[in-house]
Amino acid sequence: MDETRSALDLPPACQVGFVYPDLDRAIALYEPLFGPFEIIDYGEIEGALFRGSPSTYRIKMGIAYTGELELELIEWVSGETPHKEFLDAGRSGMHHMSFHVPDLDAVVERSQPLGYEPVWYHRMSEEIAYAYLERPGDPLLVELTERPWSGGNVQLDSPPA
């Protein structure tokens, strides 16, 4: 991983993402360990590409922190996403690690010779974009985010205590 992190110039991870079929049950499981979660539901989101095809989607998230590391619990609601694919494969639990990068498209390009392929991509604005990368034989996805704020991926008014 050190060679990959070096080649991609990745900083320390800013988030660990978990996917569960029921957000409330996942929060009940992890809240005693990590404290309160803030629930986020942006409704339907348009403009993402999943495996090269447009996909409108909706997910619900629970966000908490351990130190500066953001914990993201995700419940898939609708649309074609890596989260649905993960659940459809009968899996739940740790899904991805996320890294904040200054130029998402450049890092995605550098990742491909290392065996990574973007499976989910969304440029939400000139300043905000994300991509999930996968590589054969590795169940953990790598999320890259480009955004103008520091800290976790989900911008909260104030992180939960």
N, C-alpha and C positions, 0 to 999 in steps of 0.2 A: 504494500500500500504506500510506503514512503516514496518509492520511485514514481508511482502514479500521482500521488499528491504533489510531488516536486514537478513532474512534467506538466501538470495542470495548474500549478501555482495556487493550490488550494489553501485557504486559511484553516484554522481549527473549525470543526463543525459548529454550526449555530443552532441546529435543531435535530431532534430525533422524532421521526414520525411513525405512528402506530395506526393500524387500521383494524376496526372491529365492526361487527354487524349492528351493534347497539351502543350508541355513545353514552347513554345514561349508565348502562352496566359497566362500561369501561371506566367511566369517571368514578363510579362507586368502588371499583377495584383499586384505582391508583390515587384517589384523593387522600386516603390515610397516609400514603407514602410521600406525596409531593405537595399536599395542600390544595387549596381551592383552584378549580379550573374556570376560566371564562369561556362561555359558549358563544361561538361565532357561526352565523348562518347568513351568507350573502345572497341567498336565493339562487336562481338560475344564472349561470355565467356563460356567456357566448364568446367565441373567438379562439378557443383552444383547438389544437390538433392532437388527436390520439392515433398513433400509428399511421400518420399521414392523412387522416380524414377529419373533417370538421366535427367537433363534438361539443354540444351545449351540455353542461353538467351542473349538478348541485351536490355539494357535500356539506356536512355539519362538522364543526371542529370544536374540540375542547383544548384550551391552551393553558399551560402552567409552566413554571420555571423551576429548575434546580440550579442554583447559582445563576450564571448567565446563559445556560443551555435551555433552549425552549423545548418543551415536550408538547407534541401535537397528537391528539387522539382524533381520528377521522372516522366518521360514519358516512358511507356512500349512500346517496339518496337517488340520483338519476344520472343518466348519460353514460357514455363509454369513457372510462377512465382507468388508470392503473389500479385504483382502489377496487373497482368492480371486478377487474380481472383477478386480483389477489383473492378476494372473497369467493369468486366463482371457482377458483382452484381449491377451495376448502381451507384456505389459510386465514389466520388472523394473528395480530401481534405486530412485532417490529417490521416495518415496511421500507423506510428510507432514512438516509442521513442527508442533511442539507448543508450546503456551503454557500456563503454569500460571495459573489465574484463581481468585479467591476465591469467585465465585458462578457456577458453570457454567451453570445454567439461565437466569440473567439475560443472560449473554453470548450464549448460543444465541438467545434471543429478540431481542436487539439485532442479531444478525447477519442475520436473515431479510430485513429491508428492504434490506440490502446485497446480496442475491442468494444468500446461503448457505443451504443446507438441511442439517439433521442427517441423516446416513445411517447412523450407528452410534452407539448411546447405551447406556450402562450405568451405573446408580447402584448401586455395589457395597455401599455403606454410607451412613450419614448424612454421613460426612466425605469419602468417596472416590467420584468419578464421572469419566467421560470421555465425550467426544462427538467424532466426526469430522464435519467439515462439508465440503460440496462446493458449487461454483458452476458454472453452465454454462460450457463452454469452457475451464476451468482444470483441468489434470490433477493439480495438487498439492492434496492435502487439507490442511485445517487441523484439528489435534487440539487440543482444549481439555481440560485436566485440573483437577480440584478435589481437593486432597489436603492433609493436615496437615503434610507435610514440605516442605523446600525442596530445590533441586537438581534432579536428573533425575527422570523419572517412575517409574522402577523403583527401589524402595528396596533398596539393597545394604547388606550389613554394612559393607563398605568398598569404594569404587570401585576398579576395577583401576588399577594403576600406569601 
